[in-house]
């Protein structure tokens, strides 16, 4: 397998990554190296990442401000972050107030993370972007151009490449049960 391929596709989708060397062969299959490779600095002070993380237990710390793709869309990222946190706050507060009745086995943080990811997905969709969702030590997402060719091939190669790290990836789509009417 050509384990450079996913890096080359990412460089084609995000020319800013073109300035970074593809990791050495022994590092290409290490997810930790991949995560570091997806981060760039602009002007030596501003961190930009093409790989964003969402940790269910630390949703308040989730920030979209370092997303290179969202920065390039010239959105008010502080406002967006505030709105995302405001959207999940009611479910977290409700759970805290009613934990005795709801039960300790309810995965409230997982549901809140899904809500957060769904809202980000909706925004990306409006901007003609797709969301790739990665399951690893936490959730990660990558916004790719809607017209990006080879997204399905990318996902298959990605999973094969990071199989040893037990990392999975999928093209994110809203689940019917999450959508309200």
N, C-alpha and C positions, 0 to 999 in steps of 0.2 A: 504494500500500500504506500502511496505517496503521502507521507504524513506532513508534507509542507502545504498540501492543497487547501486545507481550511484556512491557514494563515494567508495564502495568496488570494482566496475568495474574499476574506475580510479586508485585505488591502485594496482589492478592486471596489468593494462597496464603500470603504472609508479611506480615501486617498491620504488622509493624515497619518494612517498607519504605514503607508508606503515608505516613510522615512525610518521605520524601525526594521532592524534585521530580524528575519525569521529565527526563532530560537534554535540553538544547536540541536542536533539529532536526538541526543539523550534527554533533552529537556522538552521536546515537542509533545510528548505524551503525558506530561505532568501538568495537572490542572492548575496548580499554584503558579507555575511559570506562565501558563496561559493567562491567568487573571492579571498578573503583573504586566504582561505584554500588551494588554488591552487598555492600559492607562498611558496617557501622554501628558506632557506639560506644555502649556502655551505661554510663551514669553517668560519662562522660568519661574512663574509664580502661580499660574492658574492650572489646577489639575482638571483634566478632562478624561472621562472614561467612556469607552464604548460598551463596557460590561457593567451593569448596575446590579446591586444586591438588595435583597429584601429579606430580612431575618424576622420571622413571625414573632419572636419574643421581644424584638426591639423595633417595633414599627414606628415609634415616635422618632427614632434616629434615622429612619429612612430619608434619604435626601435625593432629590432629583437634580439638585443644583450642579452636580459634577457631570451630568450626562452630556457628552459631547454633541450628540444628535439633538437633544432638546435645546442646548445652548445655541446651536446653529439655526434653530427655528425662531430665535429672538423672542422667546416667551418670557413672561415674568415668572421665573422659577421659584422665587420666594413665595409668591402668591399661590402658585400651583402646589407647593409643598404644604402650605397652610390649609388649602382646600382639601388636599388628600387626607391630612390628619383629621380635619374637621369631619370628613365623611365617615371615618372609621370610629371616631370617638363615641358616638351613641351606643354602638354594640359593646364596646369595651366597658363603658360606664354601666350599662344595663347588666352585663355579666357580673361585674364587681358587686353591684347592689343585690343581685339575685342568685349569687353563686350557690347558696344553700339549697335553693329550689331547683336550680338548673342541673347541678351535679358537677363534680370535679372532672369528669371524663369528657366534658364538652370541650372541643378544641377551638375556643374562641379566637385565639391568636391566628390559627390557620385560616379561619373564616375571614377575619379582618384582613389578613394578607391577600386572600383571594379577592376581596373587595378592592383593595388598593391596586392590585395588579389589573383588575378589570377596568378601573378608572384610567389607569395609565394606557391600557390597550385602546380604550375608546378615543383618547386624545391622539394616540399614534395613528389610529385608523382614519381619523379626521384629516390628518396630515399626510395621508397616503403612505403610511409605513406599516410594516408587520412587526409583530413581537415574537421573538424566540424566547421560550422559557426554559431555563436550565435548572435541574434538580440536582443539588450537590449537598454540601454542608449546610446550605441555606438556599433560598431561591435567588436566581440571577436572571436578568433579562437583557436582551440585545434588540435594539430597534434596527430593522433592516429595511431598505427601500422596498416598496410594495411590488415594484417591477423586478426585484432582484431574481435573477435566474438562478436556478440550481439550489434553492432554499431546501428542498427535500433531500437532495443529494448531500448538501452541507450537513444537515441533521444526522443523516446516516453515517457519514464519515466522522463527524464529531463524536457520536456515541461510541463508534468503534475505536477511535483514537484515545478516548479517555475511559475506556471500559475498566481498566485496572483501578481507577479512582471511583468507580461506581457512580459515574455522572451520566445523567440522562438529559435529553433535550427534546422539545416539541415546538411546533408552531402553535402559539397560543390562540385560543378561540374561546369566546364566552360560552359558558354552559347555560342551558335553558333554565336550570333551577336557580341560577344566580340572578337572572334578569327579573326585574319587577315590572309589573304591568301598570 
